[in-house]
Amino acid sequence: MQLVMRIVGSVLSLYSIIIFIRIMLSWWSGFSFGRFYDVLRDITDPYLHWFRRFTFLRLGNIDLSPIAALAVLSIANNIALVIGSVGHITLGFVLALALQVIWSALSFVLGFFAVIIGLRLLAYVMRSNIYNPFWQIIGSISEPVLYRLNRILFRNRLVPFVHSMVIAVAVLVGLTTVIGWGVKVLTGILLTVS
C-alpha cells in the first residue's frame, strides 16, 4: 500500500508540473508551440475544465480556477505522500492540510490584488500615462476589487480615489496578516487531533 501511494504521489506531482507548464504557456497565446502544446492541452484541459465551470472562481477578467485545480492536486499529493511514507493518516492532518492549501491560494489572491492596487496607486501618484496598455490592464484588474471593497467599507459613500486605493491596500495586507495568523494557530490545533 505504501509503495502504491508513493507512486500515486509522484504521478500527482508530475501532473501538477504539467498543469503549471500549461498555464504558463497559455499566457503567451500569440506564440505557436506546435504539437507539444496540443498534447499538453489534451492531457490537462479535461481536469482544468472541470474547475472552470464554477463561476465563483472568476473575478472579472481573472480566472482563479487553475489555482483551485492546483490546490486540489496539492492536497491529494500530500495525502498520498504522507500515507506512502508513514502508512496512515489522521483526520486532523487532512483538515490542517486542506486549510493550509486553501489559505495559500487565498493569500496569493489577496497579495496579488494588494500589489495590483499598489501599482495603480503608484501610477496615479506619479501621474503616469494611464492610456498605456500596461496601466489599462492594471486598471481593469483592480477596478472590480476596488468597487467591491468600497461598497463594503464605505457603503457607497463618495471617497477620494487615492484614499480608497490606500485603504484597499491596507485592508488587503491587514486581512492577509490576521487571517494568516489565525490559520497558523488553527493548523497547530488540528495537527494535535488524531
N, C-alpha and C positions, 0 to 999 in steps of 0.2 A: 504494500500500500504506500509506504513512504517513497519508494522508487517511482511509482506511478505519479505521485503528487509532485515530486521534483521535476519530472518530465513535463507535467502539465504547467508548472510554474515557469519553466524555461520557454515553453511554447507561448504562453501568455506574455512573457517579457519580449520575445521576438515579435509577436503580433503588435504589441504596443509600440515598438520601434517602427514597424512598418506603417502603422497608422500615423505616427508622428511625421514620418517622411512624407506620406501622402498629404497631410495637412500643410506642411511647409511648401511642397511643390504646388499646391492649389493656389498659393498666394501669387505665383508667377504665371497667371493664366495666359499671358501673351506668348509664352515660350512653348515650343513643342518638344516634349520629352520622348515622343515616339512610342514604340511598343512597350517599353518599360513602364511608362505611366499608365497605359491601358491595363496591363497586368496588375499593377498596384491598385488601380480603381476597382478592378474585378474582385480583388481579394478583400479590400477594405470597405467599399461602399455599402454592401448589404448590412454590415454591422453599424456603420455610421448613419445610414438612412433610418434605421430603427429609432435612433435618438432624435433625428431631425423632425419627426412627427410631433414632438412635444413643443407646442407653441410658446410655452413659458420660458423656453431656453433661448428665445430670440428677443433681443432688446434693440429695436430699431434695425439698423444695418448690421448689427453684431449677432453672430450665431454662436451660442455657447454650447451647442450640442456636442462638438468634438471634445470639449473639456469634460463634459459629463461621461462621454463614451470612454475616455481615457481613465477617468476616476473609477468607473465600474471595473475596468480591466485591472487597475491597480489594486483594488480591494480583492478581487478574485486571485490575482497573482500572489499577493502577500499571504492570503489564507492558504493557498496551495503550497507555498514555500515553507510556511510555519508547520503545516501538517507533514510536509516532506522531511523536515529536519527534526521535529520534536515527536511527531507521531500522533498528536492530539491537539485540540484547540479549545479554548474556553469561550463562553458567550461574551464575557467581559472583553476579551481580546478582539473579537469580531466587532463589537459595538464601538470600542475605542478606535479601532482601525477605520471603521466607516465614518466616525466623527472626524478623525484626522483628515481623511481624504476629502470629505465634504468641506471642511474648513479650509483645506489647502486650495481647493477650487474657488471657494467664496473669497478668500483673502486675495487670491490672484486677481479676481474681478474687481474687488474694492480698490486694490492698489493700482490696477490698470486705469480705472476711472479717475482716481486721485491724480495720477500722473498726467492724463489727458486734460483734465480740467486745469491742473497746474500749468501745463504748456499753454493752454488758451489764455490763462491769466497773464502769463509772461508775455505772450504776443500782444495782448491788449495794453499792458503797461508800457511795453517797448514801442507801441504804435506800429507794429509790423503790418505788412501788406496783407490784409485779410482776404484778398482775392487770389492769393497764391493757392494753387491746388492743395498743397500740404495743409495750410490753415483751414481750407474748406473741409477737408476730411476730418481734421481735429474738431471743427465746429459741428459737423454732422454727427460725430460720435458723442460729443459732450452735451449737445442740446437736450436729448431726451432725459439724461440723468439730471441735469440742472433743472429742467422743468419739473420732474418728479420731486426732487429734493425741495425746490421752492414751494411746491404745493403742500408738502408735508410740514416743512419748517415754518413757513410764513403764511400759510392758509390764504394764498392768492393776494396777499398784500404786496404792493409795489415796493421792490427793494432795488437799490442801485446794482447794476450788473457786476461791478467789481466786488461789492460786498457779498453778493450771492456766490460768486466763484470762490472767494476766500473762505466763506463759511462752509461751502460744499467740500472743499479740500480738507478743512479742519474736521468736519463731521466724518468723512470717509477714513481719515487717518485715526481719529478717535475710536470709531467703530472697530477698525482693524485691531487696534491695541487692546481694547476692552474685551471684545469677543475672543481674541487670541488668548488672552489670559484665562478667560472662562473655559475655553476648550482645553487648555493645558491642565487646569485643575480637574475638570470632569474626566479627562482621559486618565489621569492618575487614579481617580476613584474607580473607574471602570476596569482598569487593569488589575485591581485587587479582587474583583468579583470572579469567582470560579465557575 
